[in-house]
Amino acid sequence: MKHHKTKSPTHTPPKNNTDASPPPSHEAIAERAYTIYEKAGCTDGHCGENWQQAELEMQSEALSLVEPRTVPGSTASGLPSE
């Protein structure tokens, strides 16, 4: 039987919008890599490339979900507001 350590709520740091997303799970990357493999016509010999592409795609998607920070008095582009 596996024992999982759990943290008490008092030890959990508060989350905020500036925290980075957790990295994709091994299983999620494997599923994406397999989809890439299928789209490429199930061509063998490219598992490493498919895995890297899956990781890059998923990291890119995670970054696009993070809202850009803005400084008061500026726009999202960082230019001063008029």
Helices and strands as residue ranges (DSSP letters): G 9-11, H 26-39, H 47-65
